[in-house]
């Protein structure tokens, strides 16, 4: 069942997509990373992040300092939002990398773990370029979400 994205009045679809991806990062950071059943923890990071510095996992606070576990509705929204990253074309891997790195947030303060300059250093580019890639990726996702599943710009043969 596909849900529709509700856009509050005065906001663009791209703004809502950006907010939902930030919320997904916060929800992901609040999920427990221990005691997973039945198989335990496995590494399933996308190929583009396999060489990323994952020290932020070890920097997570103890259970007494962790935020409350997210609700099932928040996890559902997170799953939907994270699936949007796949809408970015394979020819735009740098856009995907920037979006994925910006998803990593601190579980309590909700501050980004990767600043624009760190992402730029990682991708060997300018921080203004990484910001623009992120904006272009969000706009691309928003355009693809707003577009109907079957779209044609041609006029029907049966049109009067």
Secondary structure as GFF3:
##gff-version 3
##sequence-region A 1 160
A	DSSP	alpha_helix	13	30	.	.	.	ID=ss1
A	DSSP	three_ten_helix	47	49	.	.	.	ID=ss2
A	DSSP	alpha_helix	55	58	.	.	.	ID=ss3
A	DSSP	three_ten_helix	63	65	.	.	.	ID=ss4
A	DSSP	alpha_helix	72	83	.	.	.	ID=ss5
A	DSSP	three_ten_helix	84	87	.	.	.	ID=ss6
A	DSSP	three_ten_helix	90	92	.	.	.	ID=ss7
A	DSSP	alpha_helix	93	102	.	.	.	ID=ss8
A	DSSP	alpha_helix	116	123	.	.	.	ID=ss9
A	DSSP	alpha_helix	127	146	.	.	.	ID=ss10
###
